[in-house]
Amino acid sequence: MLKLVVFDCDGVLFDSREANRVYYNDLLVHFGCPPMSEAEIEYVHMHNVADSIRYIFRNHGRISMEEASRYSQSLDYAPYLRHMIMAPDLHDFLKIITPRCHRAISTNRTTSMDLILDLFGLREHFEIVMTAASVPRPKPAPDALHVILRHFGLTADEAVFIGDSSVDQGHAAAAGVDLIAFNNPSLDARWHVSSFMEILELPPFAALGLTA
């Protein structure tokens, strides 16, 4: 029986593609580099900040990774939050599942996650939040999901993970947790949805009697 729902952040809780685009382009502009290509935008949307910085600066050898990382850590992330759009039915979905399911987040974000939870009023809805800074290996490694499952004393078949990227697909598969693909029909997932309310129609949720 389903007892735990784990959420990715970017692309699931939020449409944050524009926020990521502006943030990483600001890093590049600071060092006199051209803005990201579409492929680079896709990459940073899925990966943690350290890997993203290495990727977007990979062809700019005159810029050291250490220097780029230091500058990224000095940036105030708050101004970029105005570019993030929360899923319109997220709050309703969380209220519906809260009496019956534990809620957690597994994201490749790092220090910005606390700010996001507080400014969007989401902290009270999640019992544990795992970021790329919380575990030795970020997604797609299964580390964060393993920690979450141990935290609740649950097994993989008692949980689902909601993700939107190939990194999320690998993350769920590595932990043996069923994936609900969110707004990405190309993923290899147990189920595919385009909104949170659709999730309530899936068999594990219907079995709990959860309805909109």
Secondary structure, 3 states (H helix, E strand, C coil): CCCEEEECCECCCEECHHHHHHHHHHHHHHCCCCCCCHHHHHHHHHCCHHHHHHHHCCCCCCCCHHHHHHHHHHCCCHHHHHHCEECCCHHHHHHHHCCCCEEEEECCCCCHHHHHHHHCCCHHHCCEEECCCCCCCCCCCCHHHHHHHHHHCCCHHHEEEEECCHHHHHHHHHHCCEEEEECCCCCCCCEEECCHHHHCCCHHHHCCCCCC
